[in-house]
Amino acid sequence: MRMPVPDAALIARRAEIAAALARIVPPEAVIQSAEERRAYESDGLTAYRQPPLLAVLPSTTEQVARILRYCRENAVKVVPRGAGTSLSGGALPLADGIILGLGKFNRILDIDFANRCVVAQPGVTNLAVTMAVQHQGFFYAPDPSSQIACTIGGNIAENSGGVHCLKYGLTTNNVLGIEMVLMNGEVLRLGGKHMEAEGYDLLGVMTGSEGLLGVVTEVTLRILRKPATARAILIGFPSNESAGNCVAAIIAAGIIPGGMEMMDKPAIHAAEDFVHVGYPLDVEALLIVELDGPAVECDHLMGRVEAIAREQGAVSMRVSNSEAERLAFWAGRKSAFPAVGRISPDYYCVDGTIPRKRLPDVLTRMRQLSQKHGLRVANVFHAGDGNLHPLILYDANNAGELERAEAFGADILRFCVEVGGVLTGEHGVGVEKRDLMPVMFDEVDLNQQQRLKCAFDPDGLLNPGKVFPQLHRCAELGRVHIHRGETRFPDLPRF
């Protein structure tokens, strides 16, 4: 994995830069020592590590603006960081760049039940939003498995989803407004408590931008009424393919579950050993289907789902009979990642998205790739929206296994694109998928994406080395080609 060559001259200015930052924030909020900086050397993709030049921990929007303005004036690179749970290396530090940690932005500023929204700082955890409003019967829909730790700012950076994204949408569908700071220190507000504004969808541009365009310092989130009833069913299948066919059949029948997740046999056994919720251990694949809404609707749809499952060859079914049991069903799925960590020294989590109808094909291909690379894989999927999370098991202490795991993951992602899918569903590109971007986008596409970055960050100082496999200077992307004294399309106005 290649990163930009560090600027030795800038690294030599570490003490000078630290002193300048200490005039903006309290001195204790500037992390300088080698030992303390090591705490920031990686995010959730721990295979890649690099201590930052410095880390700085602001607590106000004004401080963020002054830090970014100083860094632009002094050509200092900046990597924004929330809780560090990114699984794509999106918050991987640079040897010649500072980490801008937003952990102190951890307050909920306003709860507006009348307008069904919450205003929060980006360091607030995902789950904390639901906990703050549940006493009035509301909840925040996006719920990634790391919701107890991941923060709202990071959710916006990666456009996180979770088990309920099929019905209620990803982060982008639940964010109403943000306050953000540009690299030049300018503070902007996009959206608010109102519905979508006219003009360019800049809020949509920022959601999923992976820290390349600006730093979010405040967020307005949509909250929803908790459904009157929610019930979940565990459905066991004799094969991954039959479970995949059932997913497609449920959606084709016009049923949109609140959540629909799939686990294969290794993941089922790991989760059951970890949380002991009563998952069936004699099946090859398990679907968790949740239906919510009025009780009569849930009962009707549950009957239809059971009938579809039987048609697709289900060998076991168990419906939750209480709220505690429903939550227990989900506890196993949401604990799948740490559970798999108990059966392998290391694992590499892949994130790709495919058309639902191709799920059986992809599962078959994944089994073939497992044999090719000689590594086991445990699969957990947001099956309803086709978002795959294969966990490739390896041991970093064995020479070459990390490289084989990376090659395995790359093959999975190439196949996702081949069947009509995309490289990422919610974890982002970061450094993990950066060099695979040409598999999905041609040079024209990538250049246009970089032009958008140039509009926000013309000096390329925000999170460099991420997303783009080859970074062009903004001046290069803005050049007008002249041939024999003439430009193409001379009748178009030039700006």
N, C-alpha and C positions, 0 to 999 in steps of 0.2 A: 504494500500500500504506500503510494508515493504522496508526500505532502510538499508544499512550497519550501524551497531552500531557505532556512532561517537567515535573517539579516544580522550578521555578527556585530555590526556597528550599533544596531539598535539594542541588542542584548547587552552590550557594554554600557549602555545608558540606564541599566536597571535602577540603580540608586537614584539617579536624577528623576526618572519617571515616577518612582515610588514617592519621592519627596513632593513632586507636583500633585500627585493624586491625594496625598495626605493633607494638602491645603484645601481640598474639595470635600473630603469626608474625614471623619475622625481618624487619627493615625492607626488606631487598632483595627480599622476596617480595611486596611491595606495589608494583604498577606504577602510577606517577602521571603521568609526563610525557606530553605530547600525542603525541610521536613514538613512545614505547614502547606507548602505548595503541592506536595505530593498527594494531598487529599483531593485535589482537583485534576489529577493526571488522566482520568478517563471518565466516561459516562457508563451507561449500562452495557455497552459493547466493550467489555474489559480486555478483549484481545489486543486492542490498540491503546498505548499509553504514551503520554508526553506531558511532563510538568509545564505549566504556563510560565511566561516571563514574570507575571505577578497576578494576583487576584484582588479585586476591589469589590467591596460590598456596600453599595449605596442604599439609602433608605427613603429618598424622596425623588420625585420626578426632576426637580431642579438639579440635584446632584448628578443624576443620569445625564441630563443635558450638558452639564459642564464637563463631565468626564468625556463624553463623546466629542464635544467641541475641541477639547484639549487633544484627544487622540487624532482627530482629523488634522489639526494644525501641525501635529508633530509626527504624522505618518505612522501611528501606532495601531496595529491590528487589534480587533476586539472580537471575542467569542462570547456571546450572551449565554447564560446558563441558569436553568431553574433548579429542579431537584436532581438533575443528572441521571434521570431514569431512561434517557434516550437509548434505543437499541440499534441505532444506525451510525453512531459516532458523530452525531450532530453537534455535540458539545465537546468534542475532542479538542484540547487546547493546542496552541502553537507555541513553540519555544521563544518566538519573538513577538508574542501577542498577549494581551491581558485577558483574564477571565472576568466578565462583568456578571457577578452573582446577584440574583434578584431574590434571594431567600428572605430578606428583611421586608419585602413587600408582601406581607402575610396577613393583611386585615380585610375583612368584609366591610365595605364602606356604607352600603345602603341595601336594605331589603324592601322592595316595593311590591307588595302583594297585589295592589290594585292594578298595576301595570305588568304584573307577572314577570318581574326581572330582579336580578341581583347585580349590584356593582361591587366588584372585588378587585383586589390587587393581584398581580400575576403569580405571587408566591403562595397564594391560598391553594390548598390541596383540592383535588377534584371532589373527593368524598365530603370535604368540609362544607361545600355549597349545599348538598342535599341535607346534611345534618343540621344546617342553619335554618332550613325552611320546612323540614318534614313535620314539625309540630302543627303547622297549618295545612297539612295535607298536600304539600308540593314536593317536587323532586327535580334534580338536574339530570337530564336524560343521558348524555354521554358518560360511560362508565368503564373505562379501560381497566384491565385486570390489576394494574398498578395504582388504582385510584386512591388508595390509602396514602400513597407517597407522591405520586406525580402531581404537578402543579398546573393551574389553569394557563399560565403563560406557556409552558411546554406543550400543553394540549393544543394551543393555537399554533405554535410553531410547526407541529407535526400533523395537525388536523386529526386528532385522535378520535377513536370511535368507541368500541366496547361491545358488550354482548347485546345491548339494546339498540344498536345503530340501525338495524334493518328497518325498524318501524319509526324510530324517532330521530334518525339522522346522525351525522358526524358532528364534530365541533362546529364546522362552518355553518351548519343548519341551526345552531343554538347560540350563536354569538350575535348580539345586536349592535355593539359598538366597542371601540377601543380608544384609549389614549396611547400615542406612540411618540417616540423620539427618533428623529432622523440622525444620521451620522454627523451632520453639521450642527447638532444641538437644537434644531427647530422642533417644537412640540406641536403635534397635530392631533385633532380629534376626528375620528371617522365613525359615522353612525351615532347611535344613542338609544334612548328608550322607545323611539318611534320605529315604524316599519322601514323598509329599505328606501334609501334616498335615490334621487335621479342621478344620472351621470355615470362615470366609470365605477365599477365595482371594486373600489380600493380595499374595502373590508375583506372581500373574497380573495383579493391578491395577497393580503397580509396573512390570512389564515392558511397555514401550510407552507409559509415562506422560509421556514427553517433558520430563522435568525439572519437572513441575508439582506433584508431590506430596512429593518428598523428594530427598535427595542420597545416592546409593549410594557406600559407602566400602569394601565388600568383597563378593566374589561367589564362590559355590561352583558350579562348572560340572560337568556330566556329560561324561565322555570315553568314547569308544567304541573297540572293537577295530577295527583297520584290516581291511577285507575281504581275503580271501585273494587275490582276483583283481579287477581293474578294467580294463575295455576300453571304448574310445570309438569311435564311428562318425560320420563326417561324411556327411551326406545332402543332396545338392543338389536343388532343385526349380525348375520353370519359373515358379512364381508363389508369392506369399505365401499365397494362399488354399489351394493344394495342400499347402504345408508345415503350415499351420494345421490342415487336415483330418487330416494324418498324426499330429500331436500328439494330437488327440482319439481317433483310431483306436487308437493305442498304449495309451493309458490304458483305453479301452473294452475292450481285449483282456485286461485284468487284469495288465498289465505295469507295474511301478513302477520306472522307472530310478533310478539314483543321482543322475542329473542329466539335464535335457533343456532345452537352450537353443536359441533361434532368433535369427538375424540376417538382415536384408534386404540387398539389393545394395549400397547406400551403405556400410553398416556392414561388410560383407564386404570390400569393396575398401579401406576405411580400415584395418581390422585387418591385412589381408595386407600392405599397404604398410608397416605399422609393425613387424610381428614376423616376416614371411616364413615362415609355417608350411605353406604349400601349400594354402591354401583355394582351392576352385574359383571362378574369376572369371567364368564364363559362365552362372551361375545367378542367379535372382532372389531365392532364399531358401535359407538353410542351416540345417539342424538338427544340433546336436551332442547325441548320445544316449550316455550312459554307463551301462553295466550292471556291477554288482559282486556279489560273492559267491563261492561255490565255482566252480572253473573249468568244471565240467561244466554248471552252471546258466547261467553267462555264455555259453557256447557255444550252448546251446539257445535262450536268449532272444535272442541276437544273430541267429540264423537267423530267428526269428519277426519281429523288428523289420525285418530286410531284406525279408522277404516283404510285410509291411504297407506298407513304403515303396514297393516296386514297385507295389503295388495303388493307391497314392495318386499315382502318376505321377512318382516320383523319377527323375532323369536322371543322377545320379552317386552313388556310395557308396565310402567308403574307411574301412576298419577299422584301428585302431591295432595295430601289431605289437610294440610295446615300451612300457615305462613312460615312456621319454623321449618317444616319439611321442604317447602319451596326454596327457602334460603339455603338449606343444606345441600340441595341439588346443585345450586350455583356455587357454593363454597368450594366444591371439588374442582369445578371448571376454573374458577378464578385462582385456585391454588396450583394449577397444573404446572406453571413454570417453576416455582420453588420445589414442587414435588418431584419433577424430573431431575432437578439438581441433586436429589438424594440418590439417584441411580446411576449417575455419571459424573466424573470429576469436572467436566466442562460440557457446555452445550452452546450451540450457535443457533439463534432464533432467526428464521427467515420470515419475511413479510412480503407476500405478493397477492395479487387479486386476479381472479379469473371469472369468466361467465359461469353461472351456476351449473348449466347443463354439461359443462366440461369437467366437473368435479371427478366423476369416475375415471376419466381418461388421465387426469393429472395424478390421481392416487396410484393408478397402475404404473405410470411413468416414474413416480417417486420410488416405488418399490424396486423398479429396475435400476434406478440411479443408486439406491442404497447398496445393491449388490456390486455395481460398477465401482463405487468408491470405497467399499468395504467398511461402511459406517452405518450404525443403526440410526433410525429416525423415529421420533414420537410426534404424532400429529394432533394439533388442536386447531380448530377452524372457527371463525365466524362464518358458519356455513351459509347462513341466509343471504349474505351479500358477497359470498365468494372470496372472502379475505382469509388466506391461508397463513398459518403460523407453524410450519414444520420446525421441530427442535432436533437439530443434528447433534448426535452424541459423540463426543471425542475426548481425548485426554491430551492436554497441551504438553504434558511431560514426555509424551512419545513423539519422537522426531517425525515431522511431516504430517501429523494428524490435523493440526490446525489448517495447514494448506489444503489438505484433502477436504476438510469440512467447508472451507471457503469455495473450493471448486464445485463441491456438491451443491452448495447454496446457489452459486451462479448458474449451474445447470437447471435448477428448479425455476429460477427467475426467467431464464431464457425461454423455458417451455411455457411459462405463464404468458409471456408476450406472444409466443407462437400460436397459442390457442385463442388469442383475442383479448388477453388480460393486460395488466400493467405491472410495473416493477414494485409498487408499494401501495398498501392500503391505508396505513396509518402510522407506520414507524418512520417514514421519510426516507430520503436518499442518503443524506449525510456523506460519509466517506465509504460506507459499506457498498452502496449501489452506484456510486459516482461513475466508475469506469464501465458500468453496464448501460449508462444512459444512451449511447449510440445504438443499442439494440432496439430501443423504442423510438428514438428521435433521430431525424437526420440533421445535417449541419445547419440547414436553414432554421429548423425548429430551435436548436440549441442556441444559435446566434440571437434569435428573437427573444428567447428567455433571458439571455444575458443583457440585451438592450433594456429590458425591464429593470434588471438589477442596477444598471448604470443610471437609470432615471432616479433611483433612490440613493445610490451609493457609488458616485462616479469614480471614487478613488479605490474601490474594491477592498475596503478595510474591514467590512463586517463579515465575519465567519469565512474568510478565504480558505480555499482548498476543499470546500464542500460542494456537493451537487454537480458541478460542472467538470467534466473530464479534462477539458482544455479551456483555460480561462484567457479570454482576449482582453486587451486594453479597450476601454470604452471608446477611445478615439478611433481604433481600428474598426469597430462595429459601426461607427457613424460615417465612415468614408463613403464618398460618392465616386463610383467607378467612371472614369472618362476614357473613351476610346476614339482616337482620331479627332480629338478636340470636341467630342460631343458626349453628353451624358445620356443614359437611357431615359426614355420618357421625358424629354425636355419640357413638355407642356405642363408637367406637374410642378406645383410650387415647392420651393426648397426652404427649409427653416433652419 
